[in-house]
Amino acid sequence: MIFAAKLSEVPNFGKNVVTVNGLELVLINIKGEIFACENECPHQGSPMQAGIVKDGHLSCPRHGYRFNLKTGSCLDNPDFTLKVFTAKVEGDDIMVEIG
């Protein structure tokens, strides 16, 4: 696992964009559980950092496609899958597993 950010950089119910090993990721904090996903919608490349998080899903700000934060699957169009990465908190460090 690779260091991505400090937990204090991703507030509760907040998001932060980081670059890890050349990949731009969105880190999302939901009640202390951290999710990590690519910052580009697989549909048309819209930045996911501007999306809305609700009920365990991140919505694309351009067309509203909803992606499951755990699996990356799209509720609205099964042809698209958002890349998600395993993330965990170690002390105040957010670690992600890339590749």
Backbone as JSON Lines, residues from 0, in Angstrom:
{"i":0,"aa":"M","n":[0.84,-1.18,0.0],"ca":[0.0,0.0,0.0],"c":[0.89,1.25,0.0]}
{"i":1,"aa":"I","n":[0.39,2.3,-0.59],"ca":[1.16,3.53,-0.79],"c":[0.47,4.69,-0.07]}
{"i":2,"aa":"F","n":[1.26,5.55,0.55],"ca":[0.72,6.73,1.21],"c":[0.03,7.63,0.18]}
{"i":3,"aa":"A","n":[-1.2,8.09,0.53],"ca":[-1.95,8.98,-0.37],"c":[-2.17,10.36,0.24]}
{"i":4,"aa":"A","n":[-2.48,10.42,1.55],"ca":[-2.77,11.7,2.2],"c":[-2.88,11.48,3.7]}
{"i":5,"aa":"K","n":[-2.93,12.57,4.42],"ca":[-3.22,12.52,5.84],"c":[-4.73,12.51,6.01]}
{"i":6,"aa":"L","n":[-5.23,11.79,7.0],"ca":[-6.66,11.72,7.25],"c":[-7.23,13.12,7.47]}
{"i":7,"aa":"S","n":[-6.46,13.99,8.1],"ca":[-6.92,15.36,8.35],"c":[-7.13,16.16,7.07]}
{"i":8,"aa":"E","n":[-6.6,15.69,5.94],"ca":[-6.77,16.37,4.65],"c":[-8.07,15.99,3.94]}
{"i":9,"aa":"V","n":[-8.78,15.0,4.5],"ca":[-10.05,14.56,3.91],"c":[-11.09,14.59,5.03]}
{"i":10,"aa":"P","n":[-11.77,15.71,5.21],"ca":[-12.71,15.84,6.33],"c":[-13.9,14.9,6.2]}
{"i":11,"aa":"N","n":[-14.54,14.63,7.32],"ca":[-15.73,13.78,7.32],"c":[-16.75,14.31,6.33]}
{"i":12,"aa":"F","n":[-17.27,13.44,5.49],"ca":[-18.21,13.76,4.41],"c":[-17.58,14.69,3.37]}
{"i":13,"aa":"G","n":[-16.24,14.66,3.28],"ca":[-15.53,15.5,2.32],"c":[-14.75,14.68,1.32]}
{"i":14,"aa":"K","n":[-14.16,15.39,0.36],"ca":[-13.36,14.78,-0.7],"c":[-12.05,15.55,-0.84]}
{"i":15,"aa":"N","n":[-11.07,14.88,-1.4],"ca":[-9.8,15.54,-1.71],"c":[-9.19,14.8,-2.89]}
{"i":16,"aa":"V","n":[-8.59,15.54,-3.8],"ca":[-7.92,14.94,-4.95],"c":[-6.43,14.87,-4.66]}
{"i":17,"aa":"V","n":[-5.86,13.69,-4.91],"ca":[-4.43,13.47,-4.71],"c":[-3.87,12.73,-5.93]}
{"i":18,"aa":"T","n":[-2.57,12.81,-6.09],"ca":[-1.91,12.05,-7.14],"c":[-1.02,11.0,-6.48]}
{"i":19,"aa":"V","n":[-1.25,9.75,-6.86],"ca":[-0.49,8.63,-6.31],"c":[0.05,7.82,-7.48]}
{"i":20,"aa":"N","n":[1.37,7.71,-7.54],"ca":[2.03,6.98,-8.64],"c":[1.53,7.44,-10.01]}
{"i":21,"aa":"G","n":[1.32,8.74,-10.17],"ca":[0.89,9.3,-11.44],"c":[-0.6,9.22,-11.7]}
{"i":22,"aa":"L","n":[-1.36,8.62,-10.8],"ca":[-2.81,8.51,-10.95],"c":[-3.5,9.56,-10.11]}
{"i":23,"aa":"E","n":[-4.44,10.29,-10.72],"ca":[-5.21,11.28,-9.97],"c":[-6.43,10.58,-9.36]}
{"i":24,"aa":"L","n":[-6.47,10.59,-8.03],"ca":[-7.53,9.9,-7.3],"c":[-8.36,10.87,-6.49]}
{"i":25,"aa":"V","n":[-9.62,10.51,-6.29],"ca":[-10.48,11.23,-5.36],"c":[-10.56,10.37,-4.1]}
{"i":26,"aa":"L","n":[-10.22,10.96,-2.97],"ca":[-10.4,10.29,-1.68],"c":[-11.67,10.84,-1.05]}
{"i":27,"aa":"I","n":[-12.49,9.95,-0.53],"ca":[-13.78,10.33,0.05],"c":[-13.86,9.75,1.45]}
{"i":28,"aa":"N","n":[-14.27,10.58,2.4],"ca":[-14.39,10.17,3.8],"c":[-15.86,10.15,4.18]}
{"i":29,"aa":"I","n":[-16.36,8.98,4.5],"ca":[-17.74,8.84,4.98],"c":[-17.69,8.22,6.36]}
{"i":30,"aa":"K","n":[-17.84,9.07,7.37],"ca":[-17.82,8.64,8.77],"c":[-16.56,7.85,9.11]}
{"i":31,"aa":"G","n":[-15.42,8.29,8.59],"ca":[-14.15,7.64,8.89],"c":[-13.78,6.5,7.96]}
{"i":32,"aa":"E","n":[-14.7,6.08,7.1],"ca":[-14.38,5.06,6.1],"c":[-13.91,5.79,4.84]}
{"i":33,"aa":"I","n":[-12.74,5.41,4.36],"ca":[-12.15,6.09,3.21],"c":[-12.35,5.26,1.95]}
{"i":34,"aa":"F","n":[-12.76,5.95,0.9],"ca":[-12.92,5.36,-0.42],"c":[-11.97,6.08,-1.37]}
{"i":35,"aa":"A","n":[-11.44,5.36,-2.34],"ca":[-10.55,5.94,-3.33],"c":[-11.01,5.5,-4.72]}
{"i":36,"aa":"C","n":[-11.09,6.46,-5.63],"ca":[-11.48,6.14,-7.0],"c":[-10.76,7.08,-7.96]}
{"i":37,"aa":"E","n":[-10.77,6.71,-9.23],"ca":[-10.16,7.57,-10.23],"c":[-10.95,8.87,-10.32]}
{"i":38,"aa":"N","n":[-10.28,9.93,-10.71],"ca":[-10.92,11.24,-10.8],"c":[-11.4,11.54,-12.21]}
{"i":39,"aa":"E","n":[-11.78,10.5,-12.93],"ca":[-12.26,10.7,-14.3],"c":[-13.41,9.74,-14.57]}
{"i":40,"aa":"C","n":[-14.55,10.3,-14.93],"ca":[-15.7,9.45,-15.24],"c":[-15.39,8.61,-16.47]}
{"i":41,"aa":"P","n":[-15.7,7.31,-16.42],"ca":[-15.41,6.44,-17.56],"c":[-16.33,6.72,-18.76]}
{"i":42,"aa":"H","n":[-17.36,7.52,-18.56],"ca":[-18.28,7.83,-19.65],"c":[-17.7,8.88,-20.59]}
{"i":43,"aa":"Q","n":[-17.42,10.09,-20.05],"ca":[-16.89,11.15,-20.91],"c":[-15.77,11.95,-20.24]}
{"i":44,"aa":"G","n":[-15.17,11.4,-19.2],"ca":[-13.98,12.0,-18.62],"c":[-14.19,13.16,-17.67]}
{"i":45,"aa":"S","n":[-15.41,13.4,-17.26],"ca":[-15.67,14.51,-16.33],"c":[-14.96,14.26,-15.0]}
{"i":46,"aa":"P","n":[-14.42,15.33,-14.36],"ca":[-13.75,15.14,-13.07],"c":[-14.74,14.74,-11.97]}
{"i":47,"aa":"M","n":[-14.49,13.61,-11.35],"ca":[-15.4,13.07,-10.34],"c":[-15.33,13.82,-9.02]}
{"i":48,"aa":"Q","n":[-14.3,14.64,-8.82],"ca":[-14.19,15.4,-7.57],"c":[-15.38,16.32,-7.38]}
{"i":49,"aa":"A","n":[-16.06,16.71,-8.45],"ca":[-17.22,17.6,-8.36],"c":[-18.52,16.83,-8.18]}
{"i":50,"aa":"G","n":[-18.45,15.51,-8.12],"ca":[-19.65,14.69,-7.99],"c":[-20.23,14.73,-6.58]}
{"i":51,"aa":"I","n":[-21.46,14.3,-6.49],"ca":[-22.18,14.24,-5.21],"c":[-22.12,12.82,-4.66]}
{"i":52,"aa":"V","n":[-21.81,12.72,-3.37],"ca":[-21.78,11.42,-2.69],"c":[-23.1,11.25,-1.94]}
{"i":53,"aa":"K","n":[-23.77,10.13,-2.22],"ca":[-25.04,9.85,-1.53],"c":[-25.29,8.34,-1.55]}
{"i":54,"aa":"D","n":[-25.65,7.82,-0.4],"ca":[-26.02,6.4,-0.26],"c":[-24.96,5.45,-0.83]}
{"i":55,"aa":"G","n":[-23.69,5.76,-0.58],"ca":[-22.61,4.86,-1.01],"c":[-22.26,4.96,-2.47]}
{"i":56,"aa":"H","n":[-22.73,6.01,-3.13],"ca":[-22.46,6.19,-4.55],"c":[-21.89,7.59,-4.81]}
{"i":57,"aa":"L","n":[-21.09,7.7,-5.86],"ca":[-20.57,8.98,-6.31],"c":[-21.19,9.24,-7.68]}
{"i":58,"aa":"S","n":[-21.86,10.39,-7.82],"ca":[-22.52,10.73,-9.08],"c":[-21.62,11.6,-9.93]}
{"i":59,"aa":"C","n":[-21.56,11.29,-11.2],"ca":[-20.82,12.11,-12.15],"c":[-21.5,13.47,-12.26]}
{"i":60,"aa":"P","n":[-20.74,14.56,-12.18],"ca":[-21.35,15.89,-12.25],"c":[-21.9,16.24,-13.63]}
{"i":61,"aa":"R","n":[-21.48,15.55,-14.67],"ca":[-21.92,15.89,-16.02],"c":[-23.27,15.25,-16.38]}
{"i":62,"aa":"H","n":[-23.4,13.94,-16.21],"ca":[-24.63,13.26,-16.61],"c":[-25.34,12.55,-15.47]}
{"i":63,"aa":"G","n":[-24.77,12.6,-14.28],"ca":[-25.44,12.03,-13.11],"c":[-25.3,10.53,-12.95]}
{"i":64,"aa":"Y","n":[-24.48,9.88,-13.77],"ca":[-24.29,8.44,-13.6],"c":[-23.79,8.18,-12.18]}
{"i":65,"aa":"R","n":[-24.39,7.19,-11.51],"ca":[-24.04,6.88,-10.12],"c":[-23.17,5.63,-10.06]}
{"i":66,"aa":"F","n":[-22.02,5.78,-9.4],"ca":[-21.05,4.7,-9.3],"c":[-20.92,4.25,-7.84]}
{"i":67,"aa":"N","n":[-20.96,2.94,-7.63],"ca":[-20.81,2.37,-6.3],"c":[-19.37,2.59,-5.84]}
{"i":68,"aa":"L","n":[-19.21,3.17,-4.65],"ca":[-17.87,3.49,-4.16],"c":[-17.05,2.26,-3.8]}
{"i":69,"aa":"K","n":[-17.7,1.13,-3.55],"ca":[-16.96,-0.09,-3.2],"c":[-16.58,-0.91,-4.43]}
{"i":70,"aa":"T","n":[-17.45,-0.95,-5.43],"ca":[-17.22,-1.82,-6.58],"c":[-16.91,-1.06,-7.87]}
{"i":71,"aa":"G","n":[-17.32,0.2,-7.94],"ca":[-17.15,0.98,-9.16],"c":[-18.24,0.77,-10.18]}
{"i":72,"aa":"S","n":[-19.16,-0.16,-9.93],"ca":[-20.21,-0.44,-10.9],"c":[-21.17,0.75,-11.02]}
{"i":73,"aa":"C","n":[-21.69,0.93,-12.22],"ca":[-22.58,2.05,-12.51],"c":[-24.03,1.57,-12.43]}
{"i":74,"aa":"L","n":[-24.83,2.24,-11.61],"ca":[-26.24,1.88,-11.48],"c":[-27.04,2.22,-12.73]}
{"i":75,"aa":"D","n":[-26.61,3.23,-13.44],"ca":[-27.4,3.77,-14.54],"c":[-27.01,3.22,-15.91]}
{"i":76,"aa":"N","n":[-25.81,2.69,-16.03],"ca":[-25.37,2.13,-17.3],"c":[-24.28,1.1,-17.03]}
{"i":77,"aa":"P","n":[-24.6,-0.18,-17.12],"ca":[-23.63,-1.22,-16.78],"c":[-22.41,-1.28,-17.71]}
{"i":78,"aa":"D","n":[-22.42,-0.51,-18.79],"ca":[-21.27,-0.49,-19.7],"c":[-20.09,0.27,-19.1]}
{"i":79,"aa":"F","n":[-20.34,1.05,-18.04],"ca":[-19.28,1.88,-17.47],"c":[-18.96,1.43,-16.05]}
{"i":80,"aa":"T","n":[-17.68,1.38,-15.73],"ca":[-17.21,1.04,-14.39],"c":[-16.13,2.03,-13.99]}
{"i":81,"aa":"L","n":[-16.33,2.64,-12.83],"ca":[-15.34,3.57,-12.29],"c":[-14.25,2.75,-11.59]}
{"i":82,"aa":"K","n":[-13.0,3.07,-11.84],"ca":[-11.91,2.36,-11.17],"c":[-11.87,2.78,-9.71]}
{"i":83,"aa":"V","n":[-11.94,1.79,-8.83],"ca":[-11.85,2.04,-7.39],"c":[-10.63,1.31,-6.85]}
{"i":84,"aa":"F","n":[-10.11,1.82,-5.75],"ca":[-8.89,1.29,-5.16],"c":[-9.12,1.05,-3.68]}
{"i":85,"aa":"T","n":[-8.51,-0.01,-3.16],"ca":[-8.59,-0.29,-1.74],"c":[-7.86,0.8,-0.97]}
{"i":86,"aa":"A","n":[-8.53,1.31,0.06],"ca":[-7.93,2.35,0.9],"c":[-8.11,1.96,2.36]}
{"i":87,"aa":"K","n":[-7.13,2.31,3.18],"ca":[-7.27,2.08,4.61],"c":[-6.53,3.17,5.37]}
{"i":88,"aa":"V","n":[-6.92,3.33,6.62],"ca":[-6.32,4.34,7.47],"c":[-5.36,3.66,8.43]}
{"i":89,"aa":"E","n":[-4.14,4.16,8.49],"ca":[-3.13,3.68,9.44],"c":[-2.69,4.89,10.25]}
{"i":90,"aa":"G","n":[-3.21,5.01,11.46],"ca":[-2.93,6.2,12.26],"c":[-3.62,7.4,11.63]}
{"i":91,"aa":"D","n":[-2.83,8.39,11.17],"ca":[-3.39,9.55,10.46],"c":[-3.06,9.48,8.97]}
{"i":92,"aa":"D","n":[-2.55,8.34,8.5],"ca":[-2.19,8.18,7.1],"c":[-3.26,7.41,6.34]}
{"i":93,"aa":"I","n":[-3.6,7.9,5.16],"ca":[-4.48,7.16,4.26],"c":[-3.57,6.45,3.27]}
{"i":94,"aa":"M","n":[-3.72,5.15,3.22],"ca":[-2.92,4.32,2.33],"c":[-3.84,3.74,1.25]}
{"i":95,"aa":"V","n":[-3.36,3.65,0.01],"ca":[-4.14,3.06,-1.07],"c":[-3.33,1.98,-1.76]}
{"i":96,"aa":"E","n":[-4.05,1.03,-2.3],"ca":[-3.41,-0.06,-3.05],"c":[-3.6,0.22,-4.53]}
{"i":97,"aa":"I","n":[-2.49,0.42,-5.22],"ca":[-2.51,0.7,-6.65],"c":[-2.0,-0.52,-7.39]}
{"i":98,"aa":"G","n":[-2.81,-0.98,-8.35],"ca":[-2.41,-1.99,-9.3],"c":[-2.11,-3.33,-8.81]}
